[in-house]
Amino acid sequence: MSNEFILIPGRTSRQGCGISEGKFGENYQDEIRQLQVAPEDMERLALSDGDRVKVRSETGEIEVAVVAAKGDELPPGVLFIAYGDLSSQLMGGDTHGTGIPTSKGLDVVVEKVAP
């Protein structure tokens, strides 16, 4: 059973609304601290909403709560996390001359954290 995934960080509308309350507000913080997982992958990894996982990339590791993506928002094998301090820890520092680090299509490994 493979726990390898492609992680796609990005912005969400709830995150955008939360920014008006400030980055330390509850809505913004809730949004950047959850990993969206396809329902099929949630089932395969025996995960439930709120379970915690370790996500490891080539350059970093984080621990984050999971939530099932709605409907068919994500295909199996793809994860989503809103941009924030956690997602930044998984990105490398190389900008390939653009000034912006690679932030899409990160290869990651996911491991359930014991309660």
MDTraj code that builds the backbone (N, CA, C; nanometers):
import mdtraj as md
import numpy as np

residues = "MET SER ASN GLU PHE ILE LEU ILE PRO GLY ARG THR SER ARG GLN GLY CYS GLY ILE SER GLU GLY LYS PHE GLY GLU ASN TYR GLN ASP GLU ILE ARG GLN LEU GLN VAL ALA PRO GLU ASP MET GLU ARG LEU ALA LEU SER ASP GLY ASP ARG VAL LYS VAL ARG SER GLU THR GLY GLU ILE GLU VAL ALA VAL VAL ALA ALA LYS GLY ASP GLU LEU PRO PRO GLY VAL LEU PHE ILE ALA TYR GLY ASP LEU SER SER GLN LEU MET GLY GLY ASP THR HIS GLY THR GLY ILE PRO THR SER LYS GLY LEU ASP VAL VAL VAL GLU LYS VAL ALA PRO".split()
xyz = np.array([
    [0.0846, -0.1175, 0.0000],
    [0.0000, 0.0000, 0.0000],
    [0.0889, 0.1235, 0.0000],
    [0.0789, 0.2059, -0.1029],
    [0.1616, 0.3251, -0.1152],
    [0.0999, 0.4424, -0.0405],
    [0.1843, 0.5138, 0.0313],
    [0.1417, 0.6347, 0.1004],
    [0.2031, 0.7568, 0.0334],
    [0.2397, 0.7415, -0.0946],
    [0.2979, 0.8523, -0.1689],
    [0.1879, 0.9288, -0.2405],
    [0.1966, 1.0618, -0.2339],
    [0.0947, 1.1489, -0.2903],
    [0.1594, 1.2674, -0.3600],
    [0.0780, 1.3406, -0.4335],
    [0.1167, 1.4699, -0.4893],
    [0.0401, 1.5754, -0.4099],
    [0.1126, 1.6710, -0.3541],
    [0.0523, 1.7774, -0.2746],
    [0.0415, 1.9045, -0.3583],
    [-0.0783, 1.9619, -0.3581],
    [-0.1038, 2.0864, -0.4291],
    [-0.1441, 2.1925, -0.3263],
    [-0.0500, 2.2761, -0.2810],
    [-0.0885, 2.3887, -0.1946],
    [-0.1528, 2.4990, -0.2790],
    [-0.2387, 2.5774, -0.2174],
    [-0.3034, 2.6876, -0.2876],
    [-0.3848, 2.7723, -0.1927],
    [-0.4556, 2.8664, -0.2456],
    [-0.5425, 2.9538, -0.1665],
    [-0.6856, 2.9011, -0.1724],
    [-0.7610, 2.9285, -0.0650],
    [-0.9028, 2.8934, -0.0626],
    [-0.9851, 3.0199, -0.0426],
    [-1.1122, 3.0157, -0.0784],
    [-1.1982, 3.1331, -0.0595],
    [-1.2164, 3.1620, 0.0895],
    [-1.2273, 3.0583, 0.1712],
    [-1.2417, 3.0799, 0.3160],
    [-1.1159, 3.1446, 0.3729],
    [-1.0019, 3.1057, 0.3225],
    [-0.8761, 3.1667, 0.3645],
    [-0.8761, 3.3150, 0.3256],
    [-0.9221, 3.3440, 0.2047],
    [-0.9292, 3.4823, 0.1590],
    [-1.0206, 3.5675, 0.2452],
    [-1.1345, 3.5127, 0.2843],
    [-1.2251, 3.5861, 0.3728],
    [-1.1636, 3.6013, 0.5119],
    [-1.0951, 3.4977, 0.5574],
    [-1.0336, 3.5007, 0.6901],
    [-0.9219, 3.6023, 0.7020],
    [-0.8566, 3.6345, 0.5904],
    [-0.7459, 3.7294, 0.5956],
    [-0.7943, 3.8664, 0.6419],
    [-0.9209, 3.9001, 0.6119],
    [-0.9736, 4.0302, 0.6554],
    [-0.9840, 4.0367, 0.8081],
    [-0.9930, 3.9217, 0.8731],
    [-0.9948, 3.9153, 1.0199],
    [-0.8529, 3.9102, 1.0757],
    [-0.7570, 3.8841, 0.9886],
    [-0.6177, 3.8735, 1.0311],
    [-0.5700, 3.7293, 1.0231],
    [-0.4403, 3.7132, 0.9970],
    [-0.3837, 3.5790, 0.9830],
    [-0.3862, 3.4980, 1.1116],
    [-0.4057, 3.5637, 1.2242],
    [-0.4111, 3.4900, 1.3504],
    [-0.5547, 3.4648, 1.3950],
    [-0.6508, 3.5046, 1.3109],
    [-0.7913, 3.4789, 1.3409],
    [-0.8256, 3.3323, 1.3225],
    [-0.9320, 3.2910, 1.3868],
    [-0.9721, 3.1502, 1.3877],
    [-1.0005, 3.0960, 1.2474],
    [-1.0747, 3.1705, 1.1656],
    [-1.1099, 3.1203, 1.0312],
    [-0.9861, 3.0958, 0.9461],
    [-0.8929, 3.1901, 0.9479],
    [-0.7713, 3.1746, 0.8681],
    [-0.6884, 3.0572, 0.9192],
    [-0.6680, 3.0517, 1.0498],
    [-0.5859, 2.9451, 1.1083],
    [-0.6474, 2.8073, 1.0871],
    [-0.7796, 2.7963, 1.1009],
    [-0.8457, 2.6672, 1.0763],
    [-0.8205, 2.6201, 0.9337],
    [-0.8252, 2.7130, 0.8401],
    [-0.8120, 2.6769, 0.6989],
    [-0.6711, 2.6296, 0.6642],
    [-0.5684, 2.6931, 0.7219],
    [-0.4309, 2.6570, 0.6850],
    [-0.3790, 2.5375, 0.7630],
    [-0.4554, 2.4873, 0.8563],
    [-0.4099, 2.3775, 0.9417],
    [-0.4838, 2.2466, 0.9170],
    [-0.5354, 2.2287, 0.7947],
    [-0.5996, 2.1017, 0.7604],
    [-0.5583, 2.0579, 0.6207],
    [-0.5416, 1.9294, 0.6079],
    [-0.5020, 1.8673, 0.4814],
    [-0.6250, 1.8001, 0.4216],
    [-0.6605, 1.8386, 0.2998],
    [-0.7733, 1.7758, 0.2328],
    [-0.7253, 1.6512, 0.1592],
    [-0.8001, 1.5418, 0.1786],
    [-0.7647, 1.4115, 0.1228],
    [-0.8866, 1.3561, 0.0488],
    [-0.8652, 1.2959, -0.0659],
    [-0.9750, 1.2343, -0.1413],
    [-1.0425, 1.1280, -0.0541],
    [-1.1761, 1.1186, -0.0594],
    [-1.2472, 1.0201, 0.0221],
    [-1.1932, 0.8776, 0.0044],
    [-1.1564, 0.8400, -0.1175],
    [-1.1036, 0.7049, -0.1419],
    [-0.9728, 0.6826, -0.0660],
    [-0.8878, 0.7855, -0.0609],
    [-0.7616, 0.7742, 0.0120],
    [-0.7846, 0.7747, 0.1628],
    [-0.8844, 0.8500, 0.2080],
    [-0.9196, 0.8488, 0.3507],
    [-0.9558, 0.7062, 0.3928],
    [-1.0370, 0.6426, 0.3113],
    [-1.0804, 0.5051, 0.3411],
    [-0.9621, 0.4083, 0.3358],
    [-0.8813, 0.4205, 0.2311],
    [-0.7680, 0.3288, 0.2132],
    [-0.6687, 0.3389, 0.3283],
    [-0.6476, 0.4600, 0.3817],
    [-0.5523, 0.4809, 0.4910],
    [-0.6174, 0.4724, 0.6290],
    [-0.7465, 0.4372, 0.6320],
    [-0.8226, 0.4261, 0.7568],
    [-0.8181, 0.5570, 0.8357],
    [-0.8446, 0.6679, 0.7649],
    [-0.8445, 0.8000, 0.8269],
    [-0.9863, 0.8517, 0.8417],
    [-1.0089, 0.9287, 0.9469],
    [-1.1351, 0.9986, 0.9688],
    [-1.1052, 1.1467, 0.9824],
    [-1.2062, 1.2298, 0.9538],
    [-1.1877, 1.3734, 0.9722],
    [-1.1323, 1.4014, 1.1115],
    [-1.0298, 1.4842, 1.1182],
    [-0.9689, 1.5209, 1.2455],
    [-0.8482, 1.4376, 1.2842],
    [-0.8321, 1.3193, 1.2213],
    [-0.7109, 1.2398, 1.2491],
    [-0.5887, 1.3217, 1.2094],
    [-0.4764, 1.2913, 1.2719],
    [-0.3527, 1.3629, 1.2422],
    [-0.2589, 1.2727, 1.1629],
    [-0.1893, 1.3348, 1.0689],
    [-0.0921, 1.2634, 0.9872],
    [0.0379, 1.3427, 0.9822],
    [0.1475, 1.2701, 0.9538],
    [0.2741, 1.3337, 0.9210],
    [0.2818, 1.3377, 0.7698],
    [0.3200, 1.4522, 0.7174],
    [0.3394, 1.4695, 0.5740],
    [0.4860, 1.5049, 0.5552],
    [0.5560, 1.4255, 0.4759],
    [0.7003, 1.4441, 0.4581],
    [0.7315, 1.4665, 0.3106],
    [0.8058, 1.5741, 0.2845],
    [0.8548, 1.6010, 0.1496],
    [1.0063, 1.5859, 0.1518],
    [1.0679, 1.6133, 0.0407],
    [1.2142, 1.6062, 0.0305],
    [1.2815, 1.7072, 0.1242],
    [1.2111, 1.8140, 0.1568],
    [1.2737, 1.9225, 0.2326],
    [1.2172, 1.9463, 0.3716],
    [1.1088, 1.8810, 0.4093],
    [1.0528, 1.9067, 0.5414],
    [0.9453, 1.8086, 0.5800],
    [0.8956, 1.8256, 0.7019],
    [0.7913, 1.7375, 0.7554],
    [0.6996, 1.8199, 0.8435],
    [0.5692, 1.7929, 0.8352],
    [0.4720, 1.8598, 0.9200],
    [0.3771, 1.7558, 0.9784],
    [0.3056, 1.7950, 1.0812],
    [0.1962, 1.7145, 1.1352],
    [0.0712, 1.7999, 1.1230],
    [-0.0354, 1.7408, 1.0688],
    [-0.1551, 1.8185, 1.0364],
    [-0.2790, 1.7296, 1.0470],
    [-0.3940, 1.7923, 1.0744],
    [-0.5216, 1.7205, 1.0773],
    [-0.5724, 1.7015, 0.9347],
    [-0.6434, 1.5922, 0.9115],
    [-0.6997, 1.5648, 0.7792],
    [-0.8494, 1.5896, 0.7786],
    [-0.8988, 1.6180, 0.6586],
    [-1.0421, 1.6308, 0.6356],
    [-1.0694, 1.5754, 0.4963],
    [-1.1798, 1.5046, 0.4824],
    [-1.2151, 1.4492, 0.3517],
    [-1.2556, 1.5624, 0.2576],
    [-1.2015, 1.5608, 0.1372],
    [-1.2404, 1.6572, 0.0345],
    [-1.3858, 1.6307, -0.0029],
    [-1.4546, 1.7347, -0.0402],
    [-1.5960, 1.7207, -0.0762],
    [-1.6110, 1.6595, -0.2153],
    [-1.7022, 1.5658, -0.2251],
    [-1.7351, 1.5057, -0.3549],
    [-1.6136, 1.4584, -0.4307],
    [-1.5981, 1.5088, -0.5517],
    [-1.4855, 1.4675, -0.6342],
    [-1.3873, 1.5838, -0.6546],
    [-1.3741, 1.6710, -0.5526],
    [-1.2819, 1.7856, -0.5608],
    [-1.1382, 1.7417, -0.5864],
    [-1.0994, 1.6295, -0.5273],
    [-0.9628, 1.5786, -0.5431],
    [-0.9661, 1.4361, -0.5959],
    [-0.8840, 1.4060, -0.6937],
    [-0.8735, 1.2666, -0.7371],
    [-0.7867, 1.1895, -0.6375],
    [-0.8016, 1.0599, -0.6303],
    [-0.7142, 0.9805, -0.5444],
    [-0.5675, 1.0058, -0.5796],
    [-0.4843, 1.0131, -0.4768],
    [-0.3415, 1.0342, -0.4973],
    [-0.2983, 1.1793, -0.4925],
    [-0.3957, 1.2706, -0.4824],
    [-0.3651, 1.4135, -0.4764],
    [-0.4181, 1.4696, -0.3453],
    [-0.3373, 1.5529, -0.2800],
    [-0.3734, 1.6178, -0.1541],
    [-0.3767, 1.7681, -0.1747],
    [-0.4513, 1.8391, -0.0896],
    [-0.4546, 1.9847, -0.0948],
    [-0.4375, 2.0414, 0.0450],
    [-0.3564, 2.1472, 0.0558],
    [-0.3439, 2.2233, 0.1795],
    [-0.3381, 2.3709, 0.1424],
    [-0.4037, 2.4541, 0.2220],
    [-0.4011, 2.5982, 0.1965],
    [-0.2628, 2.6528, 0.2305],
    [-0.2186, 2.7518, 0.1516],
    [-0.0904, 2.8166, 0.1790],
    [-0.0867, 2.8689, 0.3223],
    [0.0257, 2.8479, 0.3872],
    [0.0459, 2.8963, 0.5236],
    [0.1790, 2.8458, 0.5749],
    [0.2000, 2.8617, 0.7046],
    [0.3288, 2.8210, 0.7615],
    [0.3552, 2.6717, 0.7465],
    [0.2506, 2.5885, 0.7564],
    [0.2730, 2.4441, 0.7437],
    [0.3118, 2.4062, 0.6013],
    [0.2371, 2.4555, 0.5037],
    [0.2692, 2.4196, 0.3650],
    [0.4079, 2.4694, 0.3262],
    [0.4481, 2.5842, 0.3786],
    [0.5798, 2.6406, 0.3466],
    [0.6938, 2.5514, 0.3947],
    [0.6704, 2.4762, 0.5010],
    [0.7745, 2.3883, 0.5545],
    [0.8037, 2.2704, 0.4623],
    [0.7142, 2.2446, 0.3681],
    [0.7323, 2.1330, 0.2754],
    [0.7965, 2.1757, 0.1434],
    [0.8126, 2.3058, 0.1255],
    [0.8693, 2.3595, 0.0013],
    [1.0185, 2.3827, 0.0178],
    [1.0929, 2.3549, -0.0858],
    [1.2361, 2.3810, -0.0835],
    [1.2654, 2.5287, -0.1043],
    [1.3898, 2.5667, -0.0864],
    [1.4290, 2.7051, -0.1026],
    [1.4728, 2.7418, -0.2431],
    [1.4914, 2.6433, -0.3295],
    [1.5372, 2.6715, -0.4653],
    [1.4244, 2.7373, -0.5445],
    [1.4542, 2.8516, -0.6041],
    [1.3527, 2.9229, -0.6814],
    [1.3710, 2.9067, -0.8319],
    [1.4737, 2.8339, -0.8723],
    [1.4998, 2.8100, -1.0144],
    [1.5088, 2.9408, -1.0923],
    [1.5595, 3.0445, -1.0253],
    [1.5796, 3.1745, -1.0888],
    [1.4558, 3.2618, -1.0969],
    [1.3420, 3.2162, -1.0425],
    [1.2183, 3.2937, -1.0518],
    [1.1940, 3.3811, -0.9298],
    [1.2600, 3.3507, -0.8195],
    [1.2336, 3.4213, -0.6947],
    [1.1203, 3.3603, -0.6150],
    [1.0560, 3.2582, -0.6704],
    [0.9439, 3.1920, -0.6029],
    [0.9740, 3.0427, -0.5955],
    [0.9716, 2.9843, -0.4737],
    [0.9998, 2.8401, -0.4646],
    [0.8899, 2.7566, -0.5295],
    [0.9253, 2.6364, -0.5701],
    [0.8266, 2.5440, -0.6259],
    [0.7226, 2.5136, -0.5189],
    [0.5965, 2.5387, -0.5520],
    [0.4916, 2.5197, -0.4521],
    [0.3763, 2.4337, -0.5018],
    [0.3876, 2.3782, -0.6178],
    [0.2810, 2.2928, -0.6722],
    [0.3391, 2.1579, -0.7115],
    [0.2583, 2.0550, -0.6947],
    [0.3012, 1.9226, -0.7384],
    [0.4157, 1.8656, -0.6573],
    [0.4113, 1.8859, -0.5252],
    [0.5177, 1.8340, -0.4385],
    [0.4956, 1.6857, -0.4110],
    [0.5996, 1.6054, -0.4264],
    [0.5923, 1.4643, -0.3903],
    [0.6032, 1.4528, -0.2387],
    [0.5051, 1.3864, -0.1764],
    [0.5044, 1.3712, -0.0313],
    [0.4662, 1.2285, 0.0068],
    [0.5009, 1.1950, 0.1295],
    [0.4612, 1.0679, 0.1899],
    [0.3759, 1.1004, 0.3120],
    [0.2667, 1.0279, 0.3297],
    [0.1748, 1.0513, 0.4405],
    [0.1751, 0.9296, 0.5320],
    [0.1784, 0.9571, 0.6617],
    [0.1778, 0.8511, 0.7621],
    [0.0844, 0.8910, 0.8758],
    [-0.0082, 0.8039, 0.9104],
    [-0.1018, 0.8323, 1.0197],
    [-0.0263, 0.8397, 1.1516],
    [-0.0641, 0.9373, 1.2343],
    [-0.0042, 0.9538, 1.3664],
    [-0.0937, 0.8835, 1.4676],
    [-0.0332, 0.8054, 1.5548],
    [-0.1101, 0.7341, 1.6561],
    [-0.1771, 0.8346, 1.7495],
    [-0.3014, 0.8070, 1.7876],
    [-0.3739, 0.9016, 1.8777],
    [-0.3099, 0.9121, 2.0136],
])
top = md.Topology()
chain = top.add_chain()
for i, resn in enumerate(residues, 1):
    res = top.add_residue(resn, chain, resSeq=i)
    for name in ("N", "CA", "C"):
        top.add_atom(name, md.element.get_by_symbol(name[0]), res)
traj = md.Trajectory(xyz[None], top)
